[in-house]
């Protein structure tokens, strides 16, 4: 029997948030989730991180979910604990409102692997519309502080060591192309392209729809997430995938049995077999979803006039300077 290991574990340390973003299924104006918001218990995050950190496999530990991770009162301890496991590539996505100078100094000091900012455009006015309760000027101030602190840290390498080619944390930006900010895409890329490590612009979808891709192949394929992405919700339940916002189809719970047993259990194994057999309609989560296409559609394009190149995936476009490689999935 083949034992599958995920390449990414999404650890939703909290499902609580300080913003109300337009496209958020949990806190947005069209939110539809009914599960109670909570901070993950210390017992759950310690058990989960200890187990996945013991697997003989390098993987990406994504310490966010339907909330703002900096809200968790023990988030510093969570990150420090995760960094004791060398096979975990640890980071999180933030709205940036709470990532002040002290937080930036902390994530740099522990060698956090990556951090992503959700920033939608360049106008404070439209940013407040699509990301209610946000302040773009505060977020940009925090981002620039982090970049400066990281830069200063990278030149303090011991004299007997070569400077790191990729100072940590890697800093990425994601913009959602809402109608209100769609015309700001190019300006957003030009503003940040040579300052951060990666920029993506994601297509918008209206919750609860799981369709957002613009370039979907006619022939459907098995969804890669069933083999690659484990979701652990803030209440300790293991969700089916990242589209299961409400955890309507839990596979198990942290502490009840080892996570690797849950990941190879009967429920998800049954769904994998359905996909391999070309049956994409029996399960309600898969019936009207196009997330499966995200690692199939990959088209590259260059804009030499503006100095960047693009990798178009089904749900988003990645931007890099012309002289830097794009991350193409095999």
N, C-alpha and C positions, 0 to 999 in steps of 0.2 A: 504493500500500500504506500502510495506517495504521500509524504507529509509536506504540506505547503506552509511557507512562511511569508507573511506580508513584507513588502518593501517599505511601507509607510504605516505608521500607527498614529491616528489622530486622537490625541488625549484631550478631551474637552474639559479643561481644568475648571471652567465655570461656564454656565449658560446665561449668566447675568451680564448686562451691558449698560453703558452710560450714554449710548446714542440710540437713535431710532432711524435706521437707514432704509431708504426706499425699497431696496430689493431684499431685505432681510426677512427670512421666513419665521424668525423667532420674535423679533422686536419691531419690525417695520409696520407701516400703516396697513399692509395687506397680510400681516402675519397670520398663520393658521395653526401653529403648533399649540397643543394643549398640555404638554408635559410641564411639570413644575420646574421653574428655574432654580438653580442651586450651585453652590461651590462643591467641587469634588472633595470628598473626605480624605484626610491624611492616610487612613488605612488603604483606601482604594488606590490613590496615586502611588503610594510606596510599593504596594503589591504589584501593580501593573508595570511600573518602571523597572523594578527589580527583575521581574520575569523577562520582559522583552530585552532588557540589557544583558541577560544571560544567554540569549540565543546566539548560536554561532553564525551570525549573519549581521552585516552592516545594514542599518535601516534608518529612515528618516522619522524622527519623533517630532510630530507637529502638535505643539502644546496650545492649541486653541480650538474653537468649535463655533457654537452659536452665540458666544459672548465675548467680552473683552478680558483677556487673560490677566491683565494687570490689576483687575478688581480682586482677584483671589488674594486673601490676606497672607497666604504662605507661598506666593508664587516664586519668591526668591529661593526659598528652600527647595521647591520643586525643581527649579532649573539647576541649582547646585547639585542636587541628588542625581539628576539625569546626567550631568557632566562627569560623574564618577564612572560612567560606563562608556568605554572608548568606542564601542561599535555603534553608538547612537549619535546621529547627526541631528542635533537638537536646535529648535528654533520656534518662532511663533509669529502670527500675524496680529497686528495691532492697529487700532484707529489713530494712535499717536497722541491722543489728548492727555494721557497720563504719563507718557514716557518723558519725564523731565530729566534734568541734568544728572541727578543722583541715579536714576534708573539707567541712563546711558553709561555712566561710569561703571555701574555694576555689571551690565551685560558684556562690556568690553573686558572687564577685569576677570571674569570667569571663562573667557574664551568661548562665549556662545557662538554657535556655528552660523546661524543666519537669523535675520529678522525681516519681516515684511510689513510695509505700511500700506493701508488702504486709504488712498487719496484720490478723490474724484474731481479732477480738473485743476484749473488755476485761478478760478474766480471765487473769492470768499462768499459772495452772494449766492451763486448757484450751489456751492458746496453745502451751505446751510440748508438749502432746499432738499437736496438728495440725501444729505447726512445730517438729519435734524439733531440739534443740540451741539453740533461741532463748531469749531473755530479754526479755519484754515490757517490763519496767521500763527496761532499757537502750535498747530501741528507742524508747520514748516519750520518754525523756530526749533522745535524738538528734534526734527530730522537733521537740520544743519548742525545742531549741537552734537548729535551722535556721530555724524560724519567727521567733525573736528576732533572729538575725543578719540575716535578710532584712528585717525591719521596721526595724532600725537603718540598714541600707544604703539603704532607700528614702527616708529623710528627709535623706540627704546629697547630694541632687541639687544641681548648681550653681545659683546664685541666678537665672541668666538662663534656666533651664529649668523647665518645669512638672513637678511630681512625676509619676512614672509611675503611670498608672491601674492597671496590673497589674505589681506588682513581681516580679522574677524571682529564682529560678525559680518558675513556678506549681507548687503542691504538691498532689498528689492522693493519695488513699488508696484501696486496694482490699482488700476483705474477701471471702474465700471462705466461703460459707454451709455449712460442714460441719455434720453432725448435732451434733457436740460443741459448736458455738458458735452454732447457729441462733437460739437464744432471746436472743442478745446483739445482734442486728442493730439494734434500735431504740436501745438504749443506746449502741452504737458510733456511730451517726449523730448522736445528740444530743450526745455528748461532743466530736466533732470538727467538726461542721457549720459553726460560725462561726469556726473557726480556720484551716482549710485551704480550698483553692479548689474542690475537687471530691471527692466520695465515690462509689464504686461498690461494690455488693455483687453478687458473681458466684455463679451457681449451680455446685454441685459436680458433677463427673463422676468416675467410677471409671476410671483408666487401665487399658487402652489405649482405652477408648471415646471416640469423638468426639462423642457425644451428651450434651448437658447442657441444652439449651434447653427451657423449659417452654411457650413460646408459639410453636409452629411452624405456619406456614400449611399448609393441605392441598395447595395447588398449589405445587410446587417451582419455584424460579427459578434462573437461572445464578448461580454464586457470585461475589460482588463481589471476593473476594480474588484471583481470577485476573487481574484487571486493576489491582488497587490495592496489593497487598502483596508486596514482594520480600524473601525470606529469605536471608541469608548466614550460614552456619554458621561455627563457630570454626575449622574446618579449611579454610575458603575456598570450600567447595562452596555452590552456590546451590540451595536447597531448593525444593520445589514450593509449599509454603504453610506456615503456622504449625502445621498439624496433622501435618505430616511430621516428627515429632519425631526420628526416626532417620535422616532424610535418605535414605530408601529410594528416592526418585525425584529424584535430582539433575538439574538442568537444565544445569549447567556448573560452571565454577570461576573464581574471581577470577584475572585475569592471563592466562588462556588466550585470551580474546577480550573485547571491551568488554562491560560488563554490560548495556548497552542492546540489544546483539545477542542475548545470552542471553535477555533478557526478551521479545524478539520472535522467538525461535527456533522451530524446528519442533515440539518437544515440548509447550511450553505453548500454542502456537498451535493445535495439534491438540485439546488439551483444551478450550480456549475454544470452538472450533467444536462440539465434542460438547455442551457446556452450552447453547450457543445453539440447538442442534437439539433440546434437551430430553432428551438422553441423559446421565443422571446415574449410570448403573450400570456403564458400560464400564470406568471407571478405579476401581481398588480403594480409593483414598483418598477418593473421593467417594460411594461406594456407601452407607455408613452414617454420614454426617456431617450435622449440622444447623447448622454454622457459617454457611452461606449465608444463613440467615434473620435474621442479627443486624442487618442494616440495613433490613429490611423491617418487622419488628414494632416499633412505637414507640407506646406508649400512655402518656399523661400522667395524673397523679393528684395531688391536693393533700391535705395533712394540715394544715389550718389550726390545729388544736389544738396540734400539736407544732411548727408553724412551718416546715415544709419541703414541697417538691413533688418528685415522682418522675417519671422517664422510664423506663418498663419496656421493655427490649429483650429479645430472645429469650434471651440468655445472662446478662444482668445488669440491675440497676436502678441508675440514677444519681440522686443526691440533691443538691438545691440549696436554699438559703433561698428563701422565697416571692418575694422581690424580685429574684432573680437569674435570668437566662435559662438554659434547658436547651439542651444541644447536640443539636439534631435534624438528622440527616443527610437530605439530599434525594436 
